[in-house]
Amino acid sequence: MTALDRYMARLIAVPLISTLLISAMLLILDRMLRLFDFVASEGGPVSVVWRMLANLLPEYLGLGIPVGLMLGILLAFRRLATSSELDVLRAVGMSYGRMLRVPFMFAIALAGLNLAIVGFIQPLARYNYEGLRFELRTGALGASIKVGEFTNMGDRMTLRIEESRNEGTDLSGIFVSARAPNGDIVSATAEKGQFLRTDDPDVIIFRLTKGTLIHQSPKFKVPRVLTFDAHDLPIDL
């Protein structure tokens, strides 16, 4: 590259990088507020916000690279024009095609980078982002239930967990009470419990281990009581 090419590359690179940084920061700040509200409403850990934002960066780069390249080229030639450098270059016989060599090099390189981001990196990052949203909604991160407190899950279920370990994957001291629309009441206590995913994003399974279940119904004179080694309780989110 000649001195002119290096000068053109510097003129384009500065606004290009500045545009990418500013646009990414603005988009991240806008999404960060909504993610904090979403994670707080779901009771999730704060650390998951940064993981979700990191998975959104490829999407923002795919939007910012074309805009940054266009602004970089426009501002570079604007500076050449306002400082009369463009007139000098034309006067010494420099053609527009020769001056566009560096912009075309930037365009080809960034087009390849953008193709890799949009075609490969962004789909994987978006999949990971939706996976984190799913885990927050289903309680797979172990944060939707507060330890040591009675938590109402909807209008017909109350849940209490005495102890939580391993980031919510190992629960103990379980009490759960559910009321059916027909008036039946099912209450259960268990030594351990674990939340499991299902194919339906609005339904999770609460697997209870080593416990007792009491079934009360207007049809029964006395409640039915049974003990179990394992019992799967579906929870409608």
C-alpha positions, 0 to 999 in steps of 0.5 A: 500500500502506498502512503495515499492508501494508508492515509485513506485507510486511516480516514475511513477506519476512525469513523468506522470504529467509532460508529461501531462502538457508539451504535453497539453501546446505544443498542446494548444500553437500550436492551439492558434496561429491558433485560434487567426488568425481565430478569428481575421479574423472573427472579433470575441472577444478575449475571445472566444479563451479561450473558444475554447481552453478549449473545446479542452483540453479533446481531448488533455488529451485523447491523452496525458494520454496513452503517459504519462502513458507509459513514466512514467512506462518506466522512473520509471523502468529505474531509478530502473535499473540505480540505481541498485535498481532493482537488489536489489529487485530481490535479495530479491525475489521480482518478476516482477509481484509484482513490476508491481502491481502499474503500473497496478493500474495506467493503470486501473484507467487511462483507466477508466478516458480515457474512460470517456473523449473519450466516453462522455466528448470529444464529448460534448466539440467538439460539443461546439467547433464547435458551437463557430466556427459556431457562429464566421462564421455566425456573431452570436457573433456580431463581424463580422460587425464594428459599424459605418463603411461601411462593404462590405460583398462579392462583392455585399453587403454593410452594415452599423450599427449605434449602437450595444448592448447586444454583437451584438444581438440588432442592430439599425440604419441599412443600407444595399445595395445589388446588384443582378447578373441581375443588380437589386439593393435593398437598405434598411434602418431599425430601428433595425436588428438582425442576425439569424442562418439557417440550412445552415452554409454558409447562415445567415438571417438578420431580419430588423424591421420597415424600408424602402426598395428601389428596382431599376432595369433596367426594372423599369422606377422609383424605387419601394419603400415600407415600412415594419414592418419586412423583412428577408434578406438572406446573403450568407457568 
